[in-house]
């Protein structure tokens, strides 16, 4: 009888292992107290950001994470747990969750793994404050463009001044 229970759980363990495989980050949250409407909205925002969000049994997550970098979040796997996993942007899951938690204080970020390093709730809050790669690149290009634009404006003013007829 015991073997059938293990056989039933294997697909879930494989699903979690596949989800974590190649992930750049995984955030563990306590979702207790969220209304159905809030949960639906959170799932929508995460999905739009390319983050997979699912509720799993802690035991299943422990088994699936064994031998990986994600084994480190064993300490955060207590009580009802949901995982928010991102394969591409290491900070997007934390950013979306932290922003959502401002409107839904019942959502609690317990901790997570970002690029192989474990972070507690405070660490995840700091990671959530890191702007996205696109935003950082935009700032970089904006700061590079500003001096060039100012230089071009000065050159244009000099050219216009030199081209103006002298008043007699």
C-alpha positions in Angstrom: 0.0 0.0 0.0 2.8 2.4 0.8 4.4 2.1 -2.6 1.2 3.3 -4.3 1.4 6.5 -2.3 5.0 7.1 -3.4 4.1 6.3 -7.0 1.3 8.9 -6.8 3.6 11.5 -5.6 6.4 11.0 -8.1 4.8 13.0 -10.9 4.5 16.0 -8.5 8.1 15.7 -7.4 9.2 15.5 -11.1 7.1 18.6 -11.9 8.7 20.6 -9.1 12.2 19.3 -10.1 11.6 20.4 -13.7 10.3 23.8 -12.6 13.4 24.4 -10.5 15.8 23.0 -13.1 17.5 26.0 -14.7 15.6 28.5 -12.6 17.5 31.7 -11.8 15.3 32.3 -8.7 12.6 30.8 -6.5 10.7 32.7 -3.8 8.8 31.0 -1.0 5.7 32.8 0.2 3.0 32.3 2.8 -0.3 33.1 1.0 -2.6 32.5 4.0 -5.2 35.3 4.4 -5.3 36.3 0.7 -8.8 36.6 -0.7 -9.7 34.6 -3.9 -9.7 37.9 -5.7 -6.2 38.9 -4.4 -4.9 35.4 -5.2 -6.3 35.6 -8.8 -4.8 39.1 -9.3 -1.4 38.0 -7.9 -1.3 34.9 -10.2 -2.1 37.1 -13.2 0.6 39.6 -12.4 3.2 36.9 -11.9 2.1 35.1 -15.1 2.4 38.4 -17.1 6.0 38.8 -15.7 6.9 35.2 -16.8 6.9 33.8 -13.3 5.5 30.4 -12.5 3.5 30.4 -9.2 2.2 27.2 -7.6 1.3 25.8 -4.3 3.0 22.6 -3.3 3.4 20.4 -0.2 6.6 21.2 1.6 7.6 17.6 1.6 7.4 17.4 -2.2 9.5 20.5 -2.6 12.1 19.2 -0.2 12.4 15.9 -2.1 12.5 17.7 -5.5 15.1 20.2 -4.3 17.4 17.7 -2.8 20.9 17.9 -4.2 20.3 21.3 -5.9 20.9 24.9 -5.0 17.2 25.1 -4.0 17.8 22.6 -1.2 18.9 25.7 0.8 15.3 27.0 1.2 14.4 24.0 3.4 14.3 26.4 6.4 11.5 28.5 4.7 9.3 25.5 4.0 7.0 25.6 7.0 3.2 26.1 6.9 1.3 26.7 3.7 3.8 27.4 1.0 3.7 28.7 -2.6 6.7 28.9 -4.9 7.2 31.7 -7.4 9.9 30.6 -9.9 11.6 32.6 -12.6 13.8 31.1 -15.3 15.0 34.3 -16.9 15.1 37.4 -14.6 16.5 36.6 -11.2 14.7 39.5 -9.5 11.3 39.7 -11.2 9.5 37.2 -8.8 10.7 39.1 -5.7 9.8 42.5 -7.3 6.2 41.4 -8.3 5.6 39.7 -4.9 6.9 42.7 -2.9 4.9 45.2 -4.9 1.8 43.1 -4.5 2.4 42.6 -0.7 2.1 46.4 -0.3 -1.6 46.1 -1.3 -2.1 42.7 0.4 -0.2 42.6 3.7 -1.3 39.0 4.4 1.1 37.9 1.6 4.4 37.1 3.4 7.7 36.5 1.6 9.5 33.9 3.7 12.8 33.7 1.7 14.2 32.4 -1.5 17.1 31.4 -3.7 18.5 33.8 -6.2 21.2 32.6 -8.5 22.2 29.9 -6.0 22.3 32.1 -2.9 19.8 31.8 -0.1 18.1 34.9 1.2 15.7 35.4 4.1 12.7 37.8 4.0 14.9 40.9 4.5 17.3 39.8 1.8 14.5 39.2 -0.6 13.1 42.7 0.1 16.5 44.1 -0.9 16.5 42.0 -4.1 13.0 43.2 -4.8 14.3 46.8 -4.7 16.8 46.1 -7.5 15.5 47.5 -10.8 15.0 45.2 -13.8 17.7 44.6 -16.3 15.8 46.7 -18.9 15.4 49.6 -16.4 19.1 49.5 -15.6 20.0 49.5 -19.3 17.6 52.4 -19.9 19.2 54.4 -17.1 22.7 53.6 -18.5 21.8 54.7 -22.0 20.0 57.7 -20.8 23.0 58.9 -18.8 25.2 58.2 -21.8 22.9 60.1 -24.2 22.6 63.2 -21.9 26.2 64.5 -22.4 26.1 63.8 -26.1 22.8 65.7 -26.4 24.2 68.6 -24.4 27.4 68.7 -26.6 25.3 68.7 -29.8 23.1 71.5 -28.4 26.2 73.6 -27.6 27.7 73.0 -31.1 24.4 74.0 -32.7 24.3 77.2 -30.7 27.9 78.1 -31.7 27.1 77.3 -35.4 24.0 79.5 -35.2 25.9 82.3 -33.5 28.7 82.2 -36.1 26.1 82.1 -39.0 24.1 85.1 -37.7 24.9 88.3 -39.7 26.8 90.9 -37.7 24.8 93.9 -36.6 26.1 97.2 -38.0 
